[in-house]
Amino acid sequence: MDAIRRYEPNIDYNKYFFDVLSSYANKNLEVLDLGTGKDAKVISKGSLLKLCKYVAGIDINSDTIKNLQTKYKNFGNVKFTMADSTKKTSLSSASFGVITALFSPFSLKEVKRLLKPNGTFIAMFALPGDHSELRQVLPELFETKTWVTLAATNGKDLFAVFENSELKEKEIYPVFNLGFKYKWFFPNTTEVQKFYSHILDRDVPISQLKKLKQINKEIPITRKIGLVVLKKLPY
Ligand SMILES: C[S@@+](CC[C@H](N)C(=O)[O-])C[C@H]1O[C@@H](n2cnc3c(N)ncnc32)[C@H](O)[C@@H]1O
């Protein structure tokens, strides 16, 4: 799926997420990945099963969880559970040293409850203005709960943490945030349709995508991404 998009500038924003994550990984660490997704990308690409003591992944999609449970059945240090990461879960309080959310929804209140003292929350998410071209031609995609809308809502909340001194005194405080703004270029409408139908798990209508503007025979899509690291107080 990745080969058909050109990035401008040519940086892999995901790399920053995995660089931060790997700097925390160690053999005593328990990690929780929220909205882990079909490929459990954070867990597999971050090599967490090798590097960490224990890894938990939750997702609201029961098929995703069933498939991951089968795929990882021979690993002793991973558990996949179906759960809603925007609400209070059945997981034990203060049981994770690191919690991750890579383009997944979450509840900051629940993240605070689940983190151990000194624990770290690493989140990458879409910011308002992300996918602006797609929003113009397919507004209905943004009215339903797709990852593009969910992640943008979370982003607003998270950046607010940096400005809200009250929150800083309440157990969790910001360490750093990064903002990425760049463009994807697709060679034609068919590739746009293939790509978004795949990641959104639905048939995106090509008739509306034909309204996307072309520049020099390419279709630009604006991406606005945020990366935030928060830490829970040590007491
Ligand atoms: C854009 S995908 C990201 C998946 C994965 N983190 C990755 O980067 O490949 C968003 C994921 O969040 C899951 N999700 C959506 N709403 C959720 C919720 N309320 N609780 C838990 N997972 C949710 C979806 O099923 C999907 O797997």
The ligand as a Gaussian input file, in Angstrom:
#p B3LYP/6-31G(d) Opt

LIG

0 1
 C       -6.275000       3.981000      12.509000
 S       -6.369000       2.468000      13.319000
 C       -4.756000       2.429000      14.061000
 C       -4.300000       1.031000      14.325000
 C       -2.873000       0.888000      14.823000
 N       -2.637000       1.635000      16.042000
 C       -1.881000       1.290000      13.739000
 O       -1.285000       2.362000      13.841000
 O       -1.732000       0.532000      12.763000
 C       -7.455000       2.769000      14.704000
 C       -7.753000       1.517000      15.511000
 O       -8.484000       1.905000      16.674000
 C       -9.517000       0.963000      16.871000
 N      -10.564000       1.649000      17.622000
 C      -11.468000       2.553000      17.182000
 N      -12.246000       2.980000      18.192000
 C      -11.793000       2.343000      19.302000
 C      -12.179000       2.358000      20.686000
 N      -13.161000       3.149000      21.110000
 N      -11.529000       1.548000      21.554000
 C      -10.522000       0.739000      21.132000
 N      -10.102000       0.689000      19.847000
 C      -10.738000       1.479000      18.953000
 C       -9.943000       0.523000      15.486000
 O      -10.604000      -0.726000      15.514000
 C       -8.581000       0.490000      14.781000
 O       -7.991000      -0.779000      14.907000

